[in-house]
Amino acid sequence: MCGIVGYVGNEQARDILIAALKRLEYRGYDSAGIAVVGKTVQLHKSVGNISKLMEGLPELKGTRGIAHTRWATHGAPSTRNAHPFLDCKGNIALAHNGIIENYEEIKRELVAKGHTFTSETDTETLVHLIESLYDGNLEKAVRAAIKRVRGSYAIVVVSKDENKIVGVRNESPMVVGLGEKANYLASDVPALLKYTNRVIYLDDGELVVIEPGAVRVTKLDGKPVKKEEHRIEWTIEDAEKGGYAHFMLKEIHEQPKALLDTLIGRIPDLNLGLNDIAKDITKVALIACGTAYHAAMVGKYLIERLANLPSSAHIASEFRFSPSVDPGTLAIVISQSGETLDSIMAMREAKRLGCRTVAVCNVTGSTLTREADFTFMTRAGPEIGVAASKTFTTQLVAVLLIATYLGRSRGVLDSEEVRHLITEMRQLPRQVQSVLDNSGAIKLTAEWISSARDVFFIGRNLNYPIALEGALKLKEISYIHAEGHPAGELKHGPIALFTKETPVIACAVRDKTYDKILGNIRESSARGTPVIAIGFEGDTDLQRYADLVLQIPKVHEIFAPILISVVFQLLAYYVALAKGCPIDMPRNLAKSVTVE
């Protein structure tokens, strides 16, 4: 979603803020702005990307300031709706991520008092509210203002008269960067990596004041909070393209290393850091959003199969309002960023109902990891492309490891079965590399289907969620209408849409559903529909029924979803490339959804 950066120090703030803001472009936005404080508060805003902001960027002298990329919620994308906003006197500037739910009520009061509004946003209400409470102490005015508002927010505020920045967090991420004679605020770590790898993470209901040589964190009531400093292991180079045309392609090719990093130290002994979590569990609920939800669906199948535990997969935004869990439920919440608001709120609801919780996450120190009872870090490294790739396959490995651990703990898997699974897990990085090394056929296939208006993905059992994920990837970055379906449901509606112009992509590896999926391929072909099948190397039977077969290394069937996922990522990438789409920043999408 929207991106925030702030800087206070001894150097000129303008270029620091712009450089930091550029590293948040992946979050998705439609306008941008910057406010630098010198003798006055100097403001510059524009519609479009940061390069548009820089076209008319004035000198903006000053050693503190804030900047923002906006993704429209209240009010259309426009210069007047872009952040930061100024108060009536032009002395206070504010930027905000999130939504202020009661802004209309507060706005009416402020208008009645003579305040003039220039935008359609909920955010502008905050800067005028702070102005109305300001008596020379910015921290005090922000505290008083926050007591009046309801909603989710990360807020940064700067005043012409004080050499500091005040930040507040509630249900929207905010990170403090610790430097030498300078300090920073940002909505995500990549913005800070050029300047520091030392950070602290704010929790909900916390306020921070940063000055050139000091950082102070308190609760909203003023009570001091002692925060732990974290060191980020990523480097600035990790967040660069490294010679690839797009971040997504780079991240697809980083998957062998990401999978290895996820496995290291956890096999062969299944050292997952989950202690006695299997004790007294009667069922498992896996909770997530978007791509992570597809990993949760795969996890449901794996846990039922390997651990013989009743399991369910839930979309986080739906789970919150009808949770079917109890103290015997293990709630596994999956999120790349650990800041997806619906997932955080779902986990809090599960905890409230007595569940033990596990966070499967890629970002150390994120809200989800701080609040969960146990954490499983996927170690995929920074993922900048909006469409998830390496974070998804590492999530699949995570749920596979957890399912194996639960199966062993519950006595469902004996030592020989566990040993065999772990032996195969060791081969996953090499097998994924094999898919990447043989991507030529995938690229040719992508060029063939790039002119399609509709594409259907089908799969059964473990590969049904992968069909959903394949469809999601294609629609996300190529804008082709794509749907994923359980293959057994074709005659219950989807097949009515099949024509010679609607390719069907079938997950057709040799597993217990193989004969059934062959039947689905035949019934699709009977309608004249071109069928592309994903199957194991050497499967000559499959070649008799499908128009085109894309092969993956032959593996145990429970590992096939990981390899098929890589095929689908490459397919989506090359289709989008053939269509000339903006692959890393698809329209209307953002990397981290931090509002409801």
C-alpha positions in Angstrom: 0.0 0.0 0.0 1.1 3.6 0.6 4.7 4.3 1.5 6.1 6.7 4.1 9.6 7.9 4.8 11.0 10.5 7.2 14.5 11.9 7.9 16.0 14.1 10.5 19.7 14.7 10.7 22.5 17.0 9.6 22.4 16.5 5.9 20.1 17.9 3.3 16.9 15.9 3.5 15.5 16.1 -0.1 17.7 13.6 -1.9 17.7 11.2 1.1 13.9 11.2 1.1 13.6 10.7 -2.6 16.1 7.8 -2.6 14.3 6.1 0.3 10.9 6.7 -1.4 12.1 5.0 -4.6 12.7 1.8 -2.7 9.0 1.7 -1.7 7.7 2.0 -5.3 7.0 -1.7 -5.3 4.2 -1.1 -2.7 1.9 0.4 -5.4 0.9 4.0 -5.6 -0.7 6.6 -7.9 0.8 9.9 -6.6 3.7 11.1 -4.5 4.9 14.1 -2.5 7.6 15.5 -0.3 7.8 18.1 2.5 11.2 19.5 3.5 11.6 21.8 6.5 14.1 24.6 6.5 13.1 28.2 7.3 9.7 27.2 6.0 7.9 23.9 5.2 8.5 23.4 1.5 6.0 21.1 -0.3 6.0 19.4 -3.7 3.5 16.9 -5.0 2.5 15.2 -8.2 0.3 12.6 -9.8 2.1 9.5 -11.1 5.4 7.9 -10.2 8.4 9.3 -8.5 10.0 10.3 -11.8 7.1 12.6 -12.4 7.6 14.1 -8.9 11.2 14.7 -9.7 10.5 16.5 -13.0 9.7 19.8 -11.4 11.4 19.2 -8.0 12.7 22.4 -6.6 15.8 22.7 -4.4 13.9 22.2 -1.1 16.6 23.1 1.4 16.4 21.7 4.9 17.7 18.8 7.1 14.4 17.2 8.1 11.3 16.1 6.2 8.8 13.5 5.2 7.7 12.0 1.9 4.9 9.7 0.8 3.6 7.6 -2.1 -0.2 7.4 -2.1 -2.6 4.6 -3.2 -6.0 6.3 -3.5 -8.7 5.4 -0.9 -10.5 8.7 -0.2 -10.5 10.9 -3.2 -9.2 10.2 -6.7 -5.5 10.3 -7.6 -4.6 14.0 -8.0 -2.0 16.5 -6.8 -4.4 18.0 -4.3 -5.1 14.6 -2.8 -1.5 13.6 -2.7 0.4 13.6 0.7 1.9 15.3 2.6 -0.7 17.8 3.7 -0.1 21.2 5.4 -2.1 22.9 8.1 -3.8 26.3 7.4 -0.6 28.3 8.3 1.8 26.0 6.4 3.8 25.3 9.5 2.9 21.6 10.0 3.2 18.8 7.5 1.7 15.3 7.8 1.6 12.0 5.8 -0.5 9.0 6.6 -1.0 5.4 5.7 -4.4 3.8 6.5 -7.9 5.0 7.0 -9.4 7.5 9.5 -13.0 6.2 10.1 -14.5 9.2 11.9 -12.9 11.9 9.8 -16.2 13.4 8.6 -17.3 14.1 12.1 -13.9 15.8 13.0 -13.8 17.7 9.7 -17.2 19.2 10.3 -16.0 20.5 13.7 -12.8 22.0 12.2 -14.6 23.6 9.3 -17.0 25.3 11.8 -13.9 26.6 13.5 -12.6 28.2 10.3 -10.2 25.6 9.0 -9.9 25.4 5.2 -9.6 22.1 3.5 -8.0 21.6 0.0 -8.5 17.9 -0.6 -11.1 15.1 -0.6 -9.0 12.9 1.8 -9.5 11.7 5.3 -5.9 12.4 6.0 -6.1 16.1 5.8 -8.4 16.1 8.8 -5.5 15.0 10.9 -3.1 17.9 10.1 -5.8 20.4 10.8 -6.8 18.7 14.1 -3.1 18.8 15.2 -2.9 22.4 14.2 -5.9 23.2 16.4 -4.2 21.5 19.4 -0.6 22.8 18.8 0.8 25.1 21.4 4.5 24.8 20.6 4.8 21.1 21.5 4.3 18.8 18.5 4.4 15.6 20.5 1.7 16.8 22.9 -0.5 17.9 20.0 -0.2 14.6 18.2 -1.0 12.7 21.4 -4.1 14.7 21.9 -5.2 14.4 18.2 -4.8 10.6 18.2 -7.1 10.3 21.1 -9.9 11.7 18.8 -9.5 9.4 15.8 -10.6 5.9 15.0 -9.1 3.7 12.3 -5.8 2.2 11.1 -2.9 4.4 10.6 0.8 5.1 10.4 1.4 8.8 10.8 4.5 11.0 10.5 4.3 14.7 11.4 6.9 17.5 11.2 6.7 21.1 12.3 8.6 24.2 11.2 9.4 25.1 14.8 10.8 21.8 16.2 13.8 19.8 14.9 12.1 16.4 15.2 9.6 14.1 13.6 6.7 12.5 15.4 5.4 9.1 14.3 2.4 7.0 15.5 1.4 3.5 14.6 -1.9 1.7 14.8 -2.6 -1.4 12.6 -0.3 -0.1 9.9 3.5 -0.8 9.9 6.2 1.7 10.8 9.9 1.1 11.2 12.5 3.4 12.9 16.0 3.4 11.3 18.8 4.2 13.7 21.8 6.1 12.2 24.8 8.2 13.2 23.6 11.7 14.0 20.5 11.0 12.0 17.4 8.9 12.3 14.7 7.7 10.0 11.1 6.6 9.8 9.6 4.3 7.1 6.7 2.0 6.4 9.1 -0.8 5.3 12.7 -1.8 5.7 14.0 -1.5 2.1 13.6 2.3 2.3 16.3 2.4 5.0 18.9 -0.1 3.7 21.0 2.4 1.9 21.5 4.3 5.2 21.3 1.8 8.1 20.6 -1.8 8.9 19.7 -1.0 12.5 16.0 -0.8 13.1 13.3 -0.9 15.7 9.7 -1.8 15.0 6.8 0.1 16.4 3.8 -1.8 17.9 0.2 -0.7 17.8 -0.5 2.2 20.1 3.1 3.5 20.2 4.4 6.9 19.4 8.0 7.7 18.5 9.9 11.0 18.4 13.1 11.1 16.3 15.7 13.8 16.5 19.2 13.9 14.9 20.8 12.2 17.9 17.9 10.6 19.8 14.9 8.2 19.5 12.2 8.0 22.1 9.3 5.6 22.1 6.3 5.8 24.4 2.7 4.5 24.6 0.0 7.0 23.7 -0.4 7.8 27.3 3.3 8.9 27.5 4.6 5.8 29.3 8.1 5.0 28.1 8.7 1.8 26.1 12.0 0.0 25.9 12.4 -1.3 22.3 14.7 -4.0 21.0 17.1 -3.1 18.2 17.1 -5.5 15.2 19.9 -5.8 12.6 18.7 -6.4 9.1 20.6 -9.2 7.3 19.5 -8.1 3.8 21.9 -5.7 2.0 21.0 -3.0 -0.5 22.3 -5.3 -3.2 19.7 -7.9 -2.2 17.0 -5.4 -3.0 18.4 -4.5 -6.5 17.7 -6.2 -9.8 21.2 -7.7 -10.2 21.1 -7.6 -14.0 17.6 -9.1 -14.4 15.1 -7.1 -16.5 12.5 -7.2 -13.7 12.5 -7.9 -9.9 10.0 -10.7 -10.5 12.3 -12.6 -12.8 15.2 -12.1 -10.4 13.1 -13.4 -7.5 11.9 -16.4 -9.5 15.5 -17.3 -10.2 16.4 -16.9 -6.5 14.1 -19.7 -5.5 16.7 -22.5 -5.3 18.7 -20.4 -2.8 15.5 -19.3 -0.9 14.4 -22.9 -0.6 17.8 -24.0 0.7 17.8 -21.2 3.2 14.4 -22.2 4.4 15.5 -25.8 4.9 19.0 -25.2 6.5 19.1 -25.9 10.2 15.6 -27.5 10.1 16.5 -30.8 8.5 17.3 -33.6 9.1 16.1 -33.2 12.7 13.0 -31.1 12.1 14.2 -28.3 14.4 11.4 -25.9 13.8 11.3 -24.2 17.2 7.7 -25.3 17.9 8.4 -27.0 21.2 5.5 -29.2 22.2 3.0 -27.5 20.0 1.5 -30.8 18.8 0.3 -31.6 22.4 -3.4 -31.6 22.8 -4.1 -30.3 19.3 -7.5 -31.5 17.9 -7.5 -29.6 14.6 -5.6 -27.0 12.6 -6.8 -23.8 11.0 -4.6 -22.2 8.4 -5.3 -18.5 7.8 -4.0 -16.2 5.1 -4.8 -13.8 2.2 -4.1 -13.9 -1.5 -1.2 -16.0 -2.6 -0.5 -17.0 1.0 -4.1 -18.4 1.1 -3.2 -20.9 -1.6 -0.2 -22.0 0.5 -2.7 -22.4 3.4 -4.9 -24.6 1.2 -1.9 -26.8 0.3 -1.1 -26.9 4.0 -4.6 -28.2 4.8 -4.1 -31.2 2.4 -0.5 -31.9 3.8 -1.5 -31.8 7.5 -4.4 -34.0 7.0 -2.4 -36.5 5.0 0.9 -36.5 7.0 -0.4 -35.8 10.5 -4.0 -37.1 10.3 -5.3 -33.9 11.8 -8.6 -32.3 10.7 -7.5 -29.1 9.0 -9.2 -26.1 7.3 -8.0 -23.2 5.2 -9.5 -19.7 5.8 -9.3 -16.4 4.0 -8.3 -14.1 6.8 -10.8 -11.4 6.0 -13.6 -13.9 6.3 -12.3 -15.9 9.2 -12.4 -12.8 11.5 -16.2 -12.7 11.4 -17.0 -16.4 11.7 -14.1 -18.1 13.4 -14.8 -21.9 14.0 -11.9 -22.5 16.4 -11.4 -23.4 20.1 -8.5 -23.9 22.5 -7.7 -27.2 20.8 -7.1 -25.5 17.5 -3.6 -24.7 16.2 -3.9 -21.5 14.2 -1.2 -21.1 11.5 -1.3 -17.7 10.0 0.7 -17.2 6.8 1.9 -13.8 5.5 4.8 -12.7 3.4 5.1 -9.3 5.1 3.7 -10.0 8.5 1.8 -6.7 8.2 -1.3 -7.8 6.3 -4.0 -6.3 8.5 -6.7 -8.9 7.9 -4.2 -11.6 8.8 -3.1 -9.8 12.0 -6.7 -9.3 13.1 -7.6 -12.9 12.3 -4.6 -14.1 14.5 -5.7 -11.8 17.3 -9.2 -13.3 17.1 -7.8 -16.8 17.2 -5.7 -15.9 20.3 -8.7 -14.4 22.0 -10.5 -17.7 21.5 -7.7 -19.6 23.2 -5.8 -21.0 20.1 -2.0 -21.4 20.0 -0.7 -19.5 17.1 2.2 -20.0 14.6 3.2 -17.2 12.2 4.7 -18.3 8.9 6.4 -15.1 7.7 9.3 -13.7 5.7 9.9 -10.5 7.7 11.6 -10.7 11.0 10.2 -8.2 13.6 6.9 -7.8 11.7 3.7 -7.4 13.7 2.6 -11.0 13.0 5.9 -12.5 14.2 5.9 -10.4 17.4 2.4 -11.3 18.4 2.4 -15.1 17.5 3.2 -17.7 20.1 5.6 -19.3 17.6 7.2 -18.2 14.4 8.5 -19.9 11.3 10.6 -17.6 9.2 10.7 -18.5 5.6 14.0 -16.7 4.9 13.2 -15.9 1.3 14.9 -12.5 1.5 13.5 -9.2 0.2 10.8 -9.6 -2.5 10.1 -6.4 -4.4 7.9 -7.6 -7.2 4.2 -7.3 -6.4 3.5 -10.8 -7.6 4.8 -13.3 -5.0 7.2 -15.9 -6.3 10.0 -17.1 -3.9 7.9 -16.2 -0.9 5.1 -18.5 -2.1 7.4 -21.6 -2.7 9.1 -21.0 0.7 5.7 -20.9 2.3 4.9 -24.3 0.7 8.1 -25.7 2.2 7.2 -24.2 5.5 3.8 -25.9 5.6 5.4 -29.2 4.4 7.9 -29.0 7.2 5.2 -28.3 9.8 3.0 -31.1 8.5 6.0 -33.5 8.7 6.8 -32.3 12.2 3.2 -32.8 13.3 3.0 -36.2 11.7 6.2 -37.4 13.5 5.1 -35.8 16.8 1.7 -37.6 16.7 3.2 -40.9 15.6 1.5 -40.9 12.3 4.8 -41.0 10.4 7.4 -43.5 11.5 11.1 -42.7 11.4 11.7 -44.3 8.0 8.9 -42.3 6.4 10.3 -39.1 7.9 13.8 -39.9 6.7 12.5 -40.5 3.2 10.6 -37.2 3.1 13.6 -35.3 4.3 15.8 -37.0 1.7 13.5 -35.7 -1.0 13.3 -32.2 0.6 17.1 -31.9 0.2 16.6 -32.3 -3.6 14.1 -29.5 -4.0 16.6 -26.6 -4.7 18.3 -28.7 -7.4 14.9 -29.7 -8.9 13.7 -26.1 -9.0 16.9 -25.1 -10.7 16.2 -27.8 -13.3 12.9 -26.1 -14.1 14.6 -22.8 -14.4 17.3 -24.2 -16.6 14.7 -25.6 -19.0 12.4 -22.6 -19.3 12.6 -22.2 -23.1 9.5 -24.3 -23.7 7.6 -22.3 -21.1 8.6 -19.1 -22.8 7.4 -20.4 -26.2 4.1 -21.5 -24.6 3.7 -18.1 -23.1 4.0 -16.4 -26.5 1.4 -18.8 -27.8 -1.2 -18.0 -25.1 -0.5 -14.3 -24.8 -3.2 -13.5 -27.3 -5.9 -15.4 -25.3 -8.7 -13.5 -23.6 -9.5 -16.2 -21.1 -7.3 -19.0 -19.6 -8.5 -21.8 -17.3 -6.2 -23.7 -14.8 -7.3 -27.0 -13.4 -6.0 -29.4 -10.8 -7.0 -31.9 -8.2 -6.1 -32.5 -4.5 -2.8 -30.8 -3.7 -2.6 -29.3 -7.1 -6.1 -27.6 -7.0 -4.7 -24.7 -4.9 -1.8 -24.5 -7.4 -4.3 -24.1 -10.2 -5.7 -21.2 -8.3 -2.3 -19.7 -7.8 -1.4 -20.1 -11.5 -4.6 -18.3 -12.4 -3.8 -15.5 -9.9 -0.3 -15.0 -11.2 -1.5 -14.7 -14.8 -4.3 -12.3 -14.1 -2.1 -10.2 -11.7 0.6 -9.3 -14.2 -0.7 -10.0 -17.7 -4.3 -8.8 -17.1 -5.7 -11.9 -18.9 -8.8 -13.2 -17.4 -7.8 -16.4 -15.7 -9.7 -18.8 -13.4 -8.6 -21.8 -11.4 -11.0 -24.7 -10.8 -11.0 -28.2 -9.2 -10.8 -30.4 -12.3 -13.7 -32.5 -11.1 -16.0 -29.4 -11.2 -15.7 -28.7 -14.9 -19.1 -30.1 -15.8 -20.7 -28.1 -13.0 -20.3 -24.9 -14.9 -16.8 -23.9 -16.1 -16.9 -26.2 -19.2 -19.7 -24.0 -20.6 -17.0 -21.4 -21.3 -14.5 -23.7 -23.1 -13.9 -22.9 -26.8 -11.1 -23.2 -29.3 -9.9 -19.8 -28.0 -9.8 -20.6 -24.2 -6.6 -22.6 -23.3 -6.8 -25.0 -20.4 -3.7 -25.6 -18.3 -3.8 -28.8 -16.4 -1.7 -29.9 -13.4 -1.3 -33.6 -14.4 1.4 -35.3 -12.5 1.2 -39.0 -11.7 -0.5 -39.1 -8.3 -3.6 -40.8 -7.0 -5.8 -38.4 -9.1 -3.9 -39.0 -12.4 -6.5 -41.1 -14.2 -9.2 -38.6 -13.2 -7.2 -35.6 -14.5 -6.6 -37.5 -17.8 -10.3 -37.8 -18.1 -10.7 -34.0 -17.5 -8.1 -33.3 -20.2 -10.0 -35.6 -22.7 -13.4 -33.9 -22.0 -11.7 -30.5 -22.5 -10.1 -31.6 -25.7 -13.5 -32.9 -26.9 -14.8 -29.3 -27.0 -11.9 -28.3 -29.2 -10.2 -26.5 -26.3 -6.4 -26.5 -26.5 -4.9 -28.2 -23.4 -1.4 -27.5 -21.9 -0.5 -30.2 -19.3 2.2 -30.0 -16.6 3.5 -33.5 -16.0 6.5 -35.5 -14.9 9.5 -36.1 -17.3 9.0 -39.3 -19.3 5.3 -39.4 -19.1 4.5 -40.6 -22.6 0.8 -41.2 -21.8 0.2 -37.5 -21.1 1.6 -36.6 -24.5 -1.2 -38.6 -26.2 -4.0 -36.5 -24.6 -2.7 -32.9 -24.3 -1.8 -30.5 -27.1 1.4 -29.5 -25.3 3.2 -30.9 -22.3 5.5 -28.9 -20.0 7.7 -31.3 -18.0 9.0 -31.1 -14.5 11.4 -33.5 -12.7 9.8 -36.6 -11.3 9.4 -36.2 -7.6 7.2 -37.6 -4.8 3.7 -36.2 -5.5 3.6 -34.0 -2.4 6.6 -32.0 -3.7 5.0 -31.5 -7.2 3.1 -28.3 -6.2 6.4 -26.5 -5.6 7.8 -27.3 -9.1 4.5 -26.6 -10.8 4.3 -23.2 -9.1 7.7 -22.3 -10.6 6.4 -23.2 -14.1 3.3 -21.1 -13.5 5.4 -18.1 -12.3 7.6 -18.3 -15.4 4.5 -18.7 -17.7 2.8 -15.6 -16.2 6.1 -13.6 -16.4 6.7 -14.4 -20.1 3.0 -13.8 -21.0 3.2 -10.4 -19.4 6.5 -9.7 -21.1 5.0 -10.6 -24.5 2.1 -8.2 -23.8 4.3 -5.4 -22.7 2.8 -5.2 -19.2 4.4 -3.4 -16.2 5.4 -6.6 -14.5 6.8 -5.5 -11.2 4.1 -2.9 -10.5 0.8 -4.2 -12.0 -2.1 -1.7 -12.0 -4.2 -1.3 -8.8 -2.2 -3.8 -6.8 0.2 -3.3 -3.9 2.8 -5.6 -2.2 1.5 -5.3 1.3 -2.2 -4.7 2.0 -2.2 -2.9 5.3 -5.9 -1.7 5.3 -9.0 -3.7 5.5 
